[in-house]
Amino acid sequence: MNNDVNLNEKLKQYFGFDKFKGNQEAIIRNLLDGKNTFVLMPTGGGKSLCYQLPSLIMDGTAIVISPLIALMKNQVDVINGMTETDGVAHYLNSSLNKSAIDKVKSDILEGKTKLLYVAPESLTKEDNVDFLRGVKISFYAVDEAHCISEWGHDFRPEYRRIRPIINEIGEAPVIALTATATDKVRTDIKKSLGILDATEYKSSFNRPNLYYEVRHKTKDIDKQIVKFIKQNPGKSGIIYCLSRKKVEELAAVLRANDIKAAAYHAGLDSGTRSTTQDDFLMESIDVIVATIAFGMGIDKPDVRFVIHYDIPKSLEGYYQETGRAGRDGGEGKCIAFYSYKDLKKLEKFMEGKPVAEQDIGRQLLQETAAYAESSVCRRKMLLHYFGEEYDKDNCGNCDNCLHPKTKIEAKDALLVVLAAVMAIKEDFRTDYVIDFVKGKDTNDIVAHKHDKLEEFGSGEDMDEKLWNPVIRQALIAGYLKKDVENYGTLKLTSAGKKFMKNPQSFMIVLDNEFNEDEEEESHEAASSALDPTLHSMLKDLRKKVSKKAGLPPYVIFQDISLEQMATVYPITLDDLQNIQGVGAGKARRYGKEFVALIKKYCEENEIERPEELRVRTVAKKSVLKVKIIQSIDRQVALDDIAEAQGLEFDELLDEVEAIVYSGTKLNIDYFLEEVMDDDHIDDIYEYFKESDTDDLETAMDELGGDYPEEEIRLVRIKFMSDMGN
């Protein structure tokens, strides 16, 4: 009967579209026929329509299980907006009060409601289960179905309870939908939902309009992001960070630079989150800085860029998040910042979790690192991860394809790897294989007696940089495969065995190098752009000001501050506060003459100031700093503050120094009077007054052995606070 329905007519009636996209019609017909259905469709492919339209056609109420309250609200508004009567779509979740819940239930019982969105937690509540038992259910839709799998990028244990609850409420067809799932996750979903018989519909994961780029994450990342947004004025974008703290900080930096930005994370109250979301959809905000809590199912077609401030924990998560760009088929730039340090940090977070979970987490992280470091076409790597072939050698829309590296011959290296995988019985992962071919007698290799094999060390004379790219590109070429079920061990494919018998040319590109020293290099580069003439003039001015004030020059501005001034030419007091070691107080007290000198110098010499300067930072008063300042204001003993904050005493002094040097006044006299002799305080204070430097070692040499380091540091804090702020 259902096949008699004119679906095109219904599509036009409810949604105003003339024709279906991709597999949509086939998926809907399958569901109308009462069959279980599995849909794998990338973000922007039109997944929601696959359950929205049949729910409006079929008898009864469809239950849509979705993890996010924001998504439900968004979709319920959309459905109710296109039907003539209210109450066609509802949601049941923790945000509703009792009278709102009663209204939902009465609309369902009256047969008005065709579509009910529920969170998995709400579905399992006893009174909801009892209520739904008495309702005719047309079908169950499980959205974001990857949440059911530990191998998915957003595992939620409550998703595991969906099948038992369906059995309690009553049988009906199930449609599971996800925008990202590897083979392993796909099997997991079908098994857990009890729909192994489901008809599977898989759309291509290729999004040709998206541009992918990975940049090395250095200290000037905030500047890079501000610059990028300024070059794309008025365009909508999302920036993903892993921590809430970073979300808040970055949103503040963007706002300081006149960018309409807001923070979004699960720690904000639901009212704020909802307002932010609406502001973004209505374009009163251009940029959302968010944790991954934002974006699932948010239907904003014209997001023009997605930036990953931190590298994501999995490639699935990355694909899902980048998929929010360019859903209208227009421009979508996806930029991820990567550093090895971040990778290590994420690995550290896993400590303390169950061993199996750690293992899964590490494997997923390794895939992400491989993607970031590889020089292969990004599109090719992503699609390969999701089990899809990409035939072109150059996609023309990623950083690796636009700036291709020279290919090198790696036939011999591949033969070494394939022979090694065979010798160790296809039972080990990439890192083990690499150690084996390099001839590293690790504890693991010795324990397995693999150091005795003929193939051990067969690649030790070859360049170490070869092995990772050879293995990664052999996987893409289909000579090797990973057994995900078995901890990611490397297996030979039939193509790999053929290659061993009949070797041919195997051209590869070496990985991109993300050198950790680059951060330091960028720092040096900044000082090498220093204007020596201006630097000398600033030093003279500092000397003059210090003489007038009767203070050592370093109290006015530190050497590093002058160097930066002679590099980036600050010409306003606001600009000056972006200089290291210059707080608002210091800028107001001493800054006027310095910016006037720089401005005059720029005009006389027709100097074009660097654009970066306009990137304003915000004072990062972290929670710790605020607590320290408040405790000192209350005259709590410094050793008690250290203990309360879980710090060593010298760590606390580091924090207090940073606060004082950035221009905040702190009065620690109450503590000094308690722990130090007055004469000692006066002697050290006098020393700093006369000295040309605030260097600690120099002070200890000059003052002799009578004064402990701690005392010198404490008085230096007092001196800088009194004189410099």
DAVENFEN-V969908 format. One record per residue. RES is the residue in one letter. PSI is psi in degrees with one decimal (none if undefined). Layout:
res=RES psi=PSI
res=RES psi=PSI
This chain:
res=M psi=-43.7
res=N psi=-25.5
res=N psi=-14.1
res=D psi=-15.2
res=V psi=131.8
res=N psi=96.3
res=L psi=-35.6
res=N psi=-38.2
res=E psi=-46.1
res=K psi=-38.7
res=L psi=-43.1
res=K psi=-44.0
res=Q psi=-49.4
res=Y psi=-39.7
res=F psi=-11.4
res=G psi=10.3
res=F psi=148.1
res=D psi=-31.1
res=K psi=160.0
res=F psi=157.7
res=K psi=137.4
res=G psi=-122.1
res=N psi=5.3
res=Q psi=-47.4
res=E psi=-45.4
res=A psi=-40.0
res=I psi=-46.1
res=I psi=-43.2
res=R psi=-40.4
res=N psi=-41.3
res=L psi=-40.8
res=L psi=-28.7
res=D psi=2.7
res=G psi=20.0
res=K psi=146.1
res=N psi=143.7
res=T psi=137.6
res=F psi=124.8
res=V psi=121.2
res=L psi=106.6
res=M psi=125.9
res=P psi=156.9
res=T psi=132.2
res=G psi=-2.3
res=G psi=-10.4
res=G psi=42.1
res=K psi=-45.2
res=S psi=-38.4
res=L psi=-28.4
res=C psi=-24.0
res=Y psi=-22.6
res=Q psi=-48.0
res=L psi=-49.9
res=P psi=-30.5
res=S psi=-34.5
res=L psi=-21.1
res=I psi=-39.7
res=M psi=159.1
res=D psi=145.9
res=G psi=-169.1
res=T psi=131.4
res=A psi=136.3
res=I psi=121.4
res=V psi=117.0
res=I psi=119.0
res=S psi=144.6
res=P psi=-14.9
res=L psi=128.1
res=I psi=-40.3
res=A psi=-42.3
res=L psi=-43.5
res=M psi=-50.2
res=K psi=-47.7
res=N psi=-48.3
res=Q psi=-37.1
res=V psi=-43.0
res=D psi=-41.8
res=V psi=-49.7
res=I psi=-48.2
res=N psi=-27.3
res=G psi=-21.5
res=M psi=4.3
res=T psi=157.9
res=E psi=-30.2
res=T psi=150.4
res=D psi=157.2
res=G psi=4.6
res=V psi=-35.7
res=A psi=140.2
res=H psi=166.3
res=Y psi=151.9
res=L psi=113.0
res=N psi=-177.8
res=S psi=-11.0
res=S psi=-8.2
res=L psi=142.8
res=N psi=178.0
res=K psi=-43.2
res=S psi=-34.9
res=A psi=-39.8
res=I psi=-43.4
res=D psi=-39.6
res=K psi=-44.4
res=V psi=-48.5
res=K psi=-39.7
res=S psi=-38.6
res=D psi=-36.1
res=I psi=-47.5
res=L psi=-31.3
res=E psi=-4.4
res=G psi=10.5
res=K psi=-37.6
res=T psi=119.7
res=K psi=-17.8
res=L psi=116.2
res=L psi=116.6
res=Y psi=129.3
res=V psi=147.0
res=A psi=150.1
res=P psi=-33.1
res=E psi=-38.6
res=S psi=-34.5
res=L psi=-33.1
res=T psi=-6.7
res=K psi=135.1
res=E psi=-46.9
res=D psi=-30.6
res=N psi=-40.7
res=V psi=-46.6
res=D psi=-43.9
res=F psi=-47.4
res=L psi=-22.0
res=R psi=-30.7
res=G psi=11.5
res=V psi=141.5
res=K psi=116.0
res=I psi=123.3
res=S psi=-44.9
res=F psi=166.9
res=Y psi=129.8
res=A psi=126.0
res=V psi=103.2
res=D psi=157.5
res=E psi=48.3
res=A psi=-16.8
res=H psi=-18.5
res=C psi=-14.1
res=I psi=-17.0
res=S psi=135.7
res=E psi=-19.4
res=W psi=-7.4
res=G psi=169.0
res=H psi=-2.6
res=D psi=55.2
res=F psi=132.4
res=R psi=113.0
res=P psi=-33.0
res=E psi=-21.9
res=Y psi=-25.8
res=R psi=-18.4
res=R psi=0.2
res=I psi=-47.4
res=R psi=-50.4
res=P psi=-36.3
res=I psi=-41.3
res=I psi=-43.6
res=N psi=-36.3
res=E psi=-43.5
res=I psi=-44.3
res=G psi=142.8
res=E psi=140.6
res=A psi=158.8
res=P psi=151.8
res=V psi=133.3
res=I psi=122.1
res=A psi=133.3
res=L psi=137.7
res=T psi=153.6
res=A psi=-6.7
res=T psi=125.0
res=A psi=128.2
res=T psi=173.0
res=D psi=-42.0
res=K psi=-47.0
res=V psi=-39.2
res=R psi=-47.3
res=T psi=-43.0
res=D psi=-46.6
res=I psi=-50.7
res=K psi=-39.1
res=K psi=-51.0
res=S psi=-32.8
res=L psi=-2.1
res=G psi=36.9
res=I psi=47.1
res=L psi=-20.0
res=D psi=2.6
res=A psi=141.3
res=T psi=131.7
res=E psi=132.8
res=Y psi=118.2
res=K psi=123.3
res=S psi=162.2
res=S psi=144.0
res=F psi=-1.1
res=N psi=125.5
res=R psi=87.6
res=P psi=-24.1
res=N psi=-10.2
res=L psi=135.0
res=Y psi=126.9
res=Y psi=135.1
res=E psi=141.3
res=V psi=127.2
res=R psi=151.5
res=H psi=131.1
res=K psi=114.0
res=T psi=-175.8
res=K psi=-21.1
res=D psi=26.9
res=I psi=-41.7
res=D psi=-42.5
res=K psi=-45.4
res=Q psi=-42.7
res=I psi=-45.6
res=V psi=-45.3
res=K psi=-45.2
res=F psi=-45.6
res=I psi=-39.5
res=K psi=-31.4
res=Q psi=-11.8
res=N psi=61.0
res=P psi=139.8
res=G psi=-0.8
res=K psi=146.1
res=S psi=140.1
res=G psi=160.2
res=I psi=135.1
res=I psi=123.5
res=Y psi=129.4
res=C psi=155.7
res=L psi=-30.5
res=S psi=150.5
res=R psi=-38.3
res=K psi=-46.1
res=K psi=-37.1
res=V psi=-49.4
res=E psi=-46.0
res=E psi=-47.1
res=L psi=-40.0
res=A psi=-39.2
res=A psi=-41.1
res=V psi=-43.9
res=L psi=-44.5
res=R psi=-37.0
res=A psi=-22.6
res=N psi=28.0
res=D psi=33.9
res=I psi=132.3
res=K psi=95.7
res=A psi=154.5
res=A psi=154.3
res=A psi=150.5
res=Y psi=117.2
res=H psi=169.4
res=A psi=-16.1
res=G psi=-9.5
res=L psi=152.4
res=D psi=159.4
res=S psi=-32.2
res=G psi=-46.1
res=T psi=-44.2
res=R psi=-45.2
res=S psi=-44.0
res=T psi=-45.2
res=T psi=-44.4
res=Q psi=-46.4
res=D psi=-41.5
res=D psi=-36.2
res=F psi=-44.2
res=L psi=-35.9
res=M psi=1.2
res=E psi=23.8
res=S psi=-12.0
res=I psi=136.0
res=D psi=-37.6
res=V psi=131.1
res=I psi=128.2
res=V psi=122.2
res=A psi=159.7
res=T psi=-179.7
res=I psi=-4.2
res=A psi=-19.0
res=F psi=138.5
res=G psi=-24.8
res=M psi=112.2
res=G psi=1.6
res=I psi=119.3
res=D psi=79.2
res=K psi=105.7
res=P psi=-21.3
res=D psi=34.2
res=V psi=121.2
res=R psi=-17.6
res=F psi=147.7
res=V psi=122.2
res=I psi=133.1
res=H psi=107.4
res=Y psi=-37.7
res=D psi=148.1
res=I psi=132.6
res=P psi=166.0
res=K psi=-17.5
res=S psi=158.7
res=L psi=-28.6
res=E psi=-45.9
res=G psi=-43.6
res=Y psi=-45.8
res=Y psi=-44.7
res=Q psi=-44.2
res=E psi=-42.1
res=T psi=-27.1
res=G psi=-9.7
res=R psi=-6.6
res=A psi=145.5
res=G psi=39.7
res=R psi=-14.5
res=D psi=7.7
res=G psi=-6.0
res=G psi=-167.4
res=E psi=140.9
res=G psi=109.0
res=K psi=128.5
res=C psi=110.2
res=I psi=126.8
res=A psi=138.8
res=F psi=132.3
res=Y psi=133.2
res=S psi=147.1
res=Y psi=-33.4
res=K psi=-44.2
res=D psi=-38.2
res=L psi=-47.3
res=K psi=-39.8
res=K psi=-45.6
res=L psi=-37.3
res=E psi=-39.4
res=K psi=-37.4
res=F psi=-25.9
res=M psi=-17.4
res=E psi=141.6
res=G psi=-15.9
res=K psi=162.8
res=P psi=149.7
res=V psi=-44.0
res=A psi=-41.1
res=E psi=-40.8
res=Q psi=-41.7
res=D psi=-45.9
res=I psi=-48.1
res=G psi=-43.6
res=R psi=-41.4
res=Q psi=-43.5
res=L psi=-40.1
res=L psi=-40.8
res=Q psi=-37.6
res=E psi=-40.9
res=T psi=-44.1
res=A psi=-40.9
res=A psi=-41.9
res=Y psi=-44.9
res=A psi=-41.6
res=E psi=-22.2
res=S psi=149.0
res=S psi=4.2
res=V psi=156.7
res=C psi=124.4
res=R psi=-38.4
res=R psi=-44.9
res=K psi=-44.5
res=M psi=-44.9
res=L psi=-48.8
res=L psi=-36.8
res=H psi=-39.7
res=Y psi=-35.4
res=F psi=16.5
res=G psi=26.0
res=E psi=137.4
res=E psi=140.7
res=Y psi=113.3
res=D psi=-30.4
res=K psi=146.3
res=D psi=-25.8
res=N psi=115.9
res=C psi=-17.9
res=G psi=7.6
res=N psi=40.8
res=C psi=162.3
res=D psi=-37.4
res=N psi=-33.1
res=C psi=-31.8
res=L psi=-25.2
res=H psi=66.8
res=P psi=146.6
res=K psi=157.3
res=T psi=135.1
res=K psi=146.5
res=I psi=155.7
res=E psi=129.8
res=A psi=26.8
res=K psi=-47.9
res=D psi=-40.3
res=A psi=-39.1
res=L psi=-41.2
res=L psi=-40.4
res=V psi=-46.0
res=V psi=-47.7
res=L psi=-42.4
res=A psi=-37.4
res=A psi=-45.2
res=V psi=-40.9
res=M psi=-43.3
res=A psi=-35.6
res=I psi=23.3
res=K psi=32.0
res=E psi=41.4
res=D psi=13.7
res=F psi=163.2
res=R psi=177.2
res=T psi=-51.1
res=D psi=-34.8
res=Y psi=-44.8
res=V psi=-42.2
res=I psi=-44.8
res=D psi=-39.2
res=F psi=-48.0
res=V psi=-28.0
res=K psi=-11.2
res=G psi=29.9
res=K psi=116.8
res=D psi=70.6
res=T psi=163.6
res=N psi=-40.7
res=D psi=-46.6
res=I psi=-41.7
res=V psi=-42.3
res=A psi=-36.2
res=H psi=1.6
res=K psi=23.4
res=H psi=-14.7
res=D psi=-11.7
res=K psi=-10.9
res=L psi=150.6
res=E psi=-35.6
res=E psi=-12.8
res=F psi=125.8
res=G psi=15.7
res=S psi=-11.2
res=G psi=17.7
res=E psi=-20.7
res=D psi=-4.8
res=M psi=163.5
res=D psi=127.9
res=E psi=-29.7
res=K psi=-9.9
res=L psi=-35.2
res=W psi=-47.9
res=N psi=-52.6
res=P psi=-34.4
res=V psi=-47.7
res=I psi=-45.0
res=R psi=-43.1
res=Q psi=-23.5
res=A psi=-34.3
res=L psi=-44.8
res=I psi=-38.7
res=A psi=-11.5
res=G psi=15.1
res=Y psi=-25.8
res=L psi=158.6
res=K psi=159.3
res=K psi=134.3
res=D psi=95.0
res=V psi=-39.6
res=E psi=-33.8
res=N psi=57.5
res=Y psi=23.0
res=G psi=28.8
res=T psi=150.1
res=L psi=131.8
res=K psi=149.9
res=L psi=141.5
res=T psi=172.5
res=S psi=-34.6
res=A psi=-36.4
res=G psi=-42.1
res=K psi=-39.7
res=K psi=-42.4
res=F psi=-39.4
res=M psi=-36.2
res=K psi=-37.5
res=N psi=74.9
res=P psi=141.7
res=Q psi=-179.6
res=S psi=139.2
res=F psi=98.3
res=M psi=134.4
res=I psi=165.5
res=V psi=140.5
res=L psi=156.7
res=D psi=156.6
res=N psi=141.1
res=E psi=125.2
res=F psi=86.4
res=N psi=125.5
res=E psi=-19.3
res=D psi=-10.8
res=E psi=-29.8
res=E psi=-45.5
res=E psi=-38.8
res=E psi=-41.7
res=S psi=-30.0
res=H psi=-43.8
res=E psi=-39.7
res=A psi=-36.7
res=A psi=-44.0
res=S psi=-21.5
res=S psi=-17.7
res=A psi=8.0
res=L psi=137.9
res=D psi=105.2
res=P psi=-35.7
res=T psi=-48.4
res=L psi=-40.1
res=H psi=-43.9
res=S psi=-40.6
res=M psi=-39.8
res=L psi=-37.2
res=K psi=-40.6
res=D psi=-43.3
res=L psi=-41.8
res=R psi=-41.7
res=K psi=-46.2
res=K psi=-47.8
res=V psi=-40.0
res=S psi=-36.8
res=K psi=-48.1
res=K psi=-40.2
res=A psi=-10.1
res=G psi=36.4
res=L psi=154.8
res=P psi=148.3
res=P psi=-37.6
res=Y psi=-22.0
res=V psi=-34.8
res=I psi=-63.3
res=F psi=140.2
res=Q psi=162.9
res=D psi=-43.5
res=I psi=-33.7
res=S psi=-43.4
res=L psi=-40.8
res=E psi=-44.9
res=Q psi=-38.6
res=M psi=-38.5
res=A psi=0.7
res=T psi=-41.7
res=V psi=-1.7
res=Y psi=64.5
res=P psi=130.6
res=I psi=3.5
res=T psi=164.1
res=L psi=-31.3
res=D psi=-46.5
res=D psi=-40.7
res=L psi=-32.2
res=Q psi=-10.1
res=N psi=-6.7
res=I psi=137.2
res=Q psi=132.8
res=G psi=5.4
res=V psi=107.2
res=G psi=179.0
res=A psi=-42.0
res=G psi=-45.1
res=K psi=-40.8
res=A psi=-44.2
res=R psi=-40.9
res=R psi=-45.6
res=Y psi=-7.9
res=G psi=-29.4
res=K psi=-48.9
res=E psi=-36.1
res=F psi=-45.7
res=V psi=-32.2
res=A psi=-42.6
res=L psi=-45.3
res=I psi=-42.4
res=K psi=-47.1
res=K psi=-43.3
res=Y psi=-42.9
res=C psi=-42.4
res=E psi=-45.0
res=E psi=-33.4
res=N psi=9.2
res=E psi=51.0
res=I psi=129.3
res=E psi=116.7
res=R psi=144.1
res=P psi=141.4
res=E psi=-37.1
res=E psi=-27.4
res=L psi=-28.6
res=R psi=-5.9
res=V psi=107.8
res=R psi=139.4
res=T psi=170.2
res=V psi=148.2
res=A psi=120.0
res=K psi=82.2
res=K psi=88.7
res=S psi=166.2
res=V psi=-43.1
res=L psi=-48.4
res=K psi=-44.2
res=V psi=-44.1
res=K psi=-41.2
res=I psi=-48.6
res=I psi=-45.5
res=Q psi=-41.2
res=S psi=-41.4
res=I psi=-39.4
res=D psi=-33.5
res=R psi=1.6
res=Q psi=40.2
res=V psi=138.1
res=A psi=139.2
res=L psi=-37.5
res=D psi=-31.8
res=D psi=-37.4
res=I psi=-44.8
res=A psi=-46.4
res=E psi=-45.3
res=A psi=-33.1
res=Q psi=4.7
res=G psi=35.2
res=L psi=151.2
res=E psi=158.5
res=F psi=-41.9
res=D psi=-29.5
res=E psi=-39.6
res=L psi=-43.1
res=L psi=-37.3
res=D psi=-46.8
res=E psi=-45.0
res=V psi=-40.7
res=E psi=-45.5
res=A psi=-39.8
res=I psi=-47.3
res=V psi=-42.7
res=Y psi=-24.7
res=S psi=4.9
res=G psi=7.8
res=T psi=133.0
res=K psi=129.6
res=L psi=135.1
res=N psi=106.8
res=I psi=17.6
res=D psi=-40.4
res=Y psi=-36.2
res=F psi=-42.4
res=L psi=-42.8
res=E psi=-30.1
res=E psi=-42.9
res=V psi=-9.6
res=M psi=151.1
res=D psi=136.7
res=D psi=-40.5
res=D psi=-40.7
res=H psi=-45.5
res=I psi=-48.8
res=D psi=-43.3
res=D psi=-47.3
res=I psi=-41.6
res=Y psi=-45.1
res=E psi=-40.1
res=Y psi=-49.7
res=F psi=-30.3
res=K psi=-38.0
res=E psi=-22.1
res=S psi=153.2
res=D psi=-8.7
res=T psi=153.1
res=D psi=14.0
res=D psi=132.7
res=L psi=-46.0
res=E psi=-43.3
res=T psi=-43.6
res=A psi=-42.3
res=M psi=-38.7
res=D psi=-47.0
res=E psi=-40.5
res=L psi=-10.8
res=G psi=-175.1
res=G psi=7.8
res=D psi=-16.4
res=Y psi=118.6
res=P psi=155.4
res=E psi=-42.0
res=E psi=-43.7
res=E psi=-43.2
res=I psi=-42.6
res=R psi=-41.9
res=L psi=-43.3
res=V psi=-34.3
res=R psi=-39.6
res=I psi=-46.9
res=K psi=-45.5
res=F psi=-48.2
res=M psi=-36.6
res=S psi=-44.1
res=D psi=-46.9
res=M psi=-33.5
res=G psi=-13.8
res=N psi=none
